[in-house]
Amino acid sequence: MADLVTQDRAETAADMPALTVELHPGGAGWCVRADNLGLALIAPLGRRVESLLRVTVAEPGASDDDDGDVPDISGDHEILGDGVRFIPHLPFEMGVPFRAILDLRELRRPGLTDVKTLAFSFPEETATSETEVSHVYPSNDVLPENLLRFYVRFSNPMRRGQAQENIEILGPDGTPAPDVLYRVPVELWDGSMTCLTVLLDPGRLKRGVGPNRMLGPPLRTGRRYTLVVGVGMIDAYGRPLRDGFNKSFSVSEPVREPIAIEEWKIRPPAMDSRVSLQLTFPRPLDWAQLWRGITVVSESGNAIGGHIDIDPGETRWRFTPDAPWQGGLYSVRVVPGLEDICGNTPYGPFDAALWSTGEMGLETAVNSISFEVKVS
C-alpha cells in the first residue's frame, strides 16, 4: 500500500471544516474527505456538491487560489452526515501531486467564504512481498446455477489487461467451459486495483434472452466447476503472481426470488457498549455491495460512524460503532439496488422486469429495518 504524503495549507480547529485523505472503508481505494460542514447545509446542495469538493492535479508553481487550466479529476461524491467524500473513478496515480479544493462559498453560510486546499501525493513504492490471490467471493463452495459474478482479490495492486488470457472457468471434464464468462471491454477493477469483478454471461443468465435460449445457463445444476486464475496476471510492479489460484465449486438450484429484507434477523446491541450490531441473511448477498449498501442511522436520520465486518459465507453483516451506542431508536437502511449473489434485489429477481414481478415493486419492497437500543 502506498504511503501518503500530505501538506495542509493551514491548521484547522477541531470544529471547523477540514480536509483529509483516507482509504475508503468499502475498498474503493484512496479518497478525499471533507468534514464539519453541517448536515443542514449539505443536504440541499444537489449537484453543487461537485463544486464544493474538487480534486485536480497540482500544477507546478500554481498558487493555492489558482486552478489554472487543469480540469477536475472525475469521480463520485458521497454525503457523510456533516461531511462529503470524493471517490475518484480511477485510482490516484503514484508520484503525481494532487490538490483537493474545498470551496466553502458553495455552502452559502455567513462567515464561510474561504477556499481550503490540501496538497497530497503518493510516492512511488516497491512491493516487498510477492503477489497472490488472497480471496475469491462468493466464498462458499456450493453456488447457485444463476450466479452473476465473482470478486477476485489480490494481495498487491495489479495491472490492467491480463484477465481475458488468465482467468477462465473449467467444466467438469477439466477443460475450459465455453462462453461462460462475459469479457467486458474494460476490466472491472476497484479503486485500489486489488479487486477484479469477473462476470458470468448475463445473456445466458436471463431467461428468454437469445443466448439463454440457444446455449442455456452458463453453469448447470449438479455439476462441478473450477475458477482458474493463472500466474500470468501481472501486478503493478511488472511481476507475475507467485502461484496460480483455483476455486472449485459445485452448482445448486438457481435462486430467483427477491431479497426479503423483512426476513433478516437483527441482533441489537446494548446501550453504552461498542458491541456490534449484527444482521443475518437467509442467503448470501453480494460481498462488495454489503460494504456500501447498508447503513445505520439514528432516529434523527444522521448516519452512525463505524466499521463493517462481513463473515465468511456472506450471510452475516456486523457493524461496530466508533462511539458507544446510546439508548433510542435506530434504523438499518438498505440501498434499493442491493443484490444477492445472483443479482436479485428487494424489488425483484435479476431476470425479470420490475413491472412484471407480481406483488413486489417500488411501493411494497421494504428498504429499512428499525431496532431499539434499550435504555439500561
C-alpha positions in Angstrom: 0.0 0.0 0.0 1.3 3.4 -0.9 2.4 5.8 1.8 0.5 9.1 1.7 2.3 12.4 1.8 0.1 15.4 2.6 0.7 19.1 3.2 -2.2 21.0 4.6 -2.5 24.7 3.8 -3.2 25.7 7.4 -4.0 24.4 10.8 -7.7 23.7 11.4 -9.7 23.9 14.6 -11.5 20.7 15.6 -14.9 22.1 14.9 -14.1 23.8 11.6 -14.3 22.4 8.1 -11.4 20.1 7.4 -9.9 18.1 4.5 -8.3 14.7 4.9 -7.2 11.9 2.6 -8.3 8.4 3.7 -8.8 4.8 2.5 -12.4 4.2 1.6 -14.0 1.8 4.1 -15.7 -0.1 1.3 -12.5 -0.9 -0.5 -12.7 1.8 -3.2 -9.1 2.9 -2.5 -7.8 6.3 -1.5 -10.3 9.2 -1.4 -10.7 12.7 -0.1 -13.0 13.7 2.7 -14.3 17.0 4.0 -15.8 17.1 7.5 -17.6 19.5 9.8 -19.7 21.1 7.1 -23.1 20.9 8.8 -25.7 18.4 7.7 -28.4 21.1 7.2 -26.1 22.9 4.7 -25.1 19.8 2.7 -28.5 18.2 2.2 -29.9 20.8 -0.2 -26.7 21.1 -2.3 -27.6 18.7 -5.0 -25.2 18.9 -7.9 -23.4 21.8 -6.3 -21.6 19.3 -4.1 -19.4 18.8 -7.2 -18.3 22.4 -6.9 -18.0 22.2 -3.1 -15.3 19.5 -3.1 -13.0 19.1 -6.1 -9.6 17.4 -6.8 -7.1 18.4 -9.5 -3.6 17.6 -10.5 -1.4 20.3 -8.9 0.3 22.4 -11.5 3.9 23.4 -10.6 4.1 27.0 -9.4 0.4 27.5 -9.2 -0.9 29.3 -6.1 -3.4 27.9 -3.7 -6.2 30.0 -5.2 -5.3 29.5 -8.9 -6.7 26.4 -10.6 -5.2 27.3 -13.9 -6.5 25.3 -16.8 -6.2 21.9 -15.2 -9.6 20.0 -15.3 -11.1 18.4 -12.3 -10.5 14.7 -11.7 -13.6 12.6 -12.5 -15.2 10.9 -9.5 -18.3 10.4 -7.3 -19.4 12.2 -4.2 -20.9 10.6 -1.1 -22.7 12.6 1.6 -21.5 11.6 5.1 -23.7 13.2 7.8 -22.0 16.6 8.1 -19.3 15.8 5.5 -18.6 14.8 1.9 -16.3 12.1 0.4 -14.8 12.3 -3.1 -14.0 8.9 -4.7 -12.0 9.1 -8.0 -13.2 7.0 -10.9 -9.6 5.9 -11.4 -7.0 5.4 -8.7 -4.8 8.3 -7.7 -1.5 7.7 -9.6 1.6 7.3 -7.6 4.2 10.0 -7.9 1.7 12.7 -9.1 1.0 15.7 -7.0 -2.7 16.3 -6.4 -4.7 19.2 -4.8 -8.1 18.9 -3.0 -10.2 22.1 -3.1 -13.0 22.8 -0.6 -14.9 25.8 -1.7 -16.9 26.8 1.4 -18.7 29.5 -0.6 -20.9 26.8 -2.1 -22.5 26.3 1.4 -23.8 29.8 1.3 -23.4 30.2 5.0 -22.4 33.6 6.6 -18.8 33.5 7.7 -17.7 30.6 5.4 -16.3 32.4 2.4 -12.8 31.0 2.1 -11.4 28.2 0.0 -9.4 25.4 1.8 -6.9 23.3 -0.1 -4.9 20.2 0.7 -1.9 19.1 -1.3 -1.2 15.3 -1.3 0.7 12.7 -3.3 1.6 9.0 -3.2 5.3 8.3 -3.5 6.4 5.5 -5.9 6.6 2.3 -4.0 8.3 -1.1 -4.3 6.4 -4.1 -3.2 8.3 -6.3 -0.7 6.0 -9.4 -0.9 5.1 -11.5 -4.0 1.6 -11.0 -5.2 -1.1 -13.7 -4.8 -4.8 -14.2 -4.9 -5.9 -13.5 -1.3 -9.7 -14.2 -1.6 -12.4 -15.0 -4.0 -16.0 -14.2 -3.4 -18.6 -15.6 -3.1 -16.6 -17.7 -0.6 -18.9 -20.7 -0.4 -18.1 -23.9 -2.4 -21.7 -24.5 -3.4 -23.1 -21.7 -5.6 -26.4 -21.3 -7.4 -26.8 -22.0 -11.1 -27.6 -18.4 -11.9 -24.5 -16.9 -10.1 -23.9 -13.4 -11.6 -20.3 -12.6 -10.6 -17.0 -13.4 -8.8 -14.8 -11.0 -7.0 -11.0 -11.9 -7.2 -8.9 -10.1 -4.6 -5.1 -9.8 -4.9 -2.5 -9.0 -2.2 -1.0 -6.1 -4.2 -2.2 -3.7 -6.8 -2.5 -5.2 -10.3 -2.0 -4.1 -13.9 -4.9 -3.9 -16.4 -5.3 -6.0 -19.5 -4.4 -9.5 -18.3 -7.7 -11.1 -17.2 -9.0 -12.4 -20.5 -5.9 -14.6 -21.1 -5.5 -15.7 -17.4 -9.0 -16.2 -15.9 -11.3 -18.9 -17.0 -13.8 -21.5 -15.7 -13.1 -25.2 -16.3 -16.0 -27.6 -16.7 -16.5 -31.0 -15.0 -14.0 -32.6 -17.5 -11.3 -30.1 -16.7 -11.4 -28.3 -20.0 -12.4 -24.6 -20.4 -16.2 -24.2 -20.3 -17.1 -22.2 -23.5 -18.9 -18.8 -23.3 -19.4 -18.8 -19.6 -17.6 -15.6 -18.7 -18.6 -12.2 -20.0 -15.5 -10.4 -21.4 -16.1 -6.7 -20.8 -14.2 -4.2 -23.0 -12.6 -2.6 -19.9 -11.7 -4.7 -16.9 -13.8 -4.0 -13.8 -11.2 -3.1 -11.1 -11.9 -1.3 -7.9 -10.1 2.0 -7.0 -7.2 0.2 -5.3 -6.6 -2.1 -8.3 -6.6 -5.1 -5.9 -10.2 -6.4 -6.6 -11.4 -7.6 -10.0 -15.1 -8.2 -10.8 -15.5 -11.3 -13.1 -18.9 -11.5 -14.7 -20.7 -14.6 -15.9 -22.5 -14.0 -19.2 -25.7 -12.1 -18.3 -27.3 -13.0 -21.6 -27.2 -16.7 -20.7 -28.5 -15.9 -17.2 -31.6 -14.1 -18.3 -34.4 -16.5 -19.2 -36.0 -15.8 -22.6 -33.0 -13.9 -23.9 -31.4 -15.2 -27.1 -28.1 -16.6 -25.6 -30.1 -18.3 -22.9 -32.5 -19.9 -25.4 -29.6 -21.1 -27.6 -27.0 -22.1 -25.0 -28.8 -22.4 -21.7 -27.3 -21.0 -18.4 -23.6 -20.7 -18.1 -23.5 -23.2 -15.2 -25.5 -26.3 -14.8 -27.1 -27.6 -11.6 -25.4 -30.7 -10.2 -22.1 -30.1 -12.0 -18.7 -29.1 -10.6 -16.6 -26.3 -12.0 -13.3 -24.6 -11.2 -12.5 -20.9 -11.5 -8.8 -20.6 -12.5 -6.6 -17.5 -12.1 -3.3 -18.0 -13.9 0.2 -16.9 -12.9 0.2 -14.7 -16.0 -1.7 -12.0 -14.2 0.8 -9.1 -13.8 0.9 -6.9 -10.7 1.6 -3.1 -10.7 5.3 -3.8 -10.4 5.5 -5.9 -13.5 5.7 -9.3 -11.7 3.6 -12.4 -12.3 1.7 -14.0 -9.5 3.6 -16.2 -7.1 1.2 -19.1 -7.8 -1.9 -19.7 -9.8 -5.2 -20.0 -7.9 -8.1 -22.4 -8.3 -11.5 -22.3 -6.7 -13.6 -25.4 -7.2 -17.3 -25.3 -6.6 -20.5 -27.3 -7.2 -23.7 -25.9 -8.6 -27.1 -25.9 -6.8 -30.5 -24.9 -8.0 -31.0 -21.3 -9.2 -32.3 -18.6 -6.9 -34.8 -16.2 -8.5 -36.6 -14.7 -5.5 -36.4 -11.0 -4.5 -34.4 -10.2 -1.4 -36.8 -10.3 1.6 -35.4 -7.7 4.0 -38.2 -8.4 6.4 -36.8 -11.9 6.9 -33.4 -10.7 8.0 -32.6 -11.4 11.6 -31.2 -8.5 13.7 -29.4 -8.6 17.0 -29.5 -5.2 18.6 -26.5 -4.1 20.8 -26.5 -3.0 24.4 -26.5 0.6 25.5 -23.2 2.2 26.4 -21.3 -0.6 24.6 -19.5 -0.9 21.3 -20.8 -4.3 20.7 -21.5 -4.9 17.1 -25.0 -4.7 15.6 -25.5 -8.0 13.7 -27.6 -8.8 10.7 -28.1 -12.4 9.5 -29.4 -13.1 6.0 -31.3 -16.2 4.8 -29.0 -16.5 1.8 -25.6 -15.0 0.7 -25.6 -11.4 -0.5 -23.2 -9.6 -2.9 -19.9 -9.2 -1.0 -18.9 -5.9 -2.5 -22.3 -4.3 -2.1 -22.5 -5.3 1.6 -19.7 -2.8 2.3 -21.6 0.2 0.9 -25.3 -0.9 0.6 -26.3 -0.9 4.2 -26.0 2.0 6.7 -27.1 2.6 10.2 -28.9 5.9 11.1 -30.2 7.4 14.3 -33.8 8.4 14.9 -33.0 11.9 13.6 -31.7 10.4 10.3 -27.9 11.0 10.9 -25.6 8.3 9.8 -23.7 6.5 12.6 -20.0 6.3 12.1 -18.3 2.9 12.5 -16.8 0.0 10.6 -18.2 -3.1 8.9 -17.2 -6.7 9.0 -18.6 -9.4 6.7 -18.4 -13.0 7.9 -17.3 -15.9 5.6 -20.3 -17.1 3.5 -21.6 -13.5 3.1 -24.7 -14.3 5.3 -23.8 -12.2 8.3 -23.0 -8.4 8.4 -21.7 -6.7 11.6 -21.4 -3.0 12.3 -19.2 -1.7 15.2 -19.8 2.0 16.0 -17.0 4.5 16.6 -18.6 5.6 19.8 -20.7 3.6 22.3 -24.4 3.0 21.5 -26.8 5.5 23.0 -30.3 4.5 24.0 -33.0 5.1 21.5 -34.4 4.1 18.1 -32.3 3.4 15.0 -32.8 2.2 11.5 -30.8 0.0 9.1 -31.2 1.5 5.7 -30.7 -0.6 2.6 -30.0 0.9 -0.9 -32.6 -0.1 -3.5 -30.1 -1.8 -5.7 -28.6 -4.2 -3.1 -28.1 -7.6 -4.7 -27.6 -11.1 -3.7 -25.0 -13.2 -5.5 -27.5 -13.8 -8.3 -28.3 -10.2 -8.9 -31.7 -10.3 -7.3 -32.8 -7.1 -5.5 -35.5 -6.3 -3.0 -37.6 -5.2 -6.0 -37.5 -8.4 -8.0 -35.3 -11.1 -9.5 -32.4 -10.4 -11.8 -34.0 -11.7 -15.0 -37.5 -10.2 -14.6 -38.6 -6.6 -15.5 -39.6 -4.5 -12.5 -43.2 -4.1 -13.8 -43.6 -7.9 -14.1 -42.6 -9.0 -10.6 -46.0 -9.7 -9.3 -46.8 -8.2 -6.0 -43.3 -6.9 -5.4 -42.5 -3.4 -6.6 -41.3 0.0 -5.6 -44.4 0.5 -3.4 -44.1 -2.7 -1.5 -40.4 -3.5 -1.2 -39.0 -3.0 2.4 -35.8 -1.0 2.4 -35.2 -0.4 6.1 -35.4 -2.2 9.5 -35.9 -0.4 12.8 -34.4 -1.5 16.1 -34.0 -0.1 19.6 -31.1 0.2 21.9 -32.8 -0.1 25.2 -32.0 2.3 28.0 -30.4 0.4 30.8 
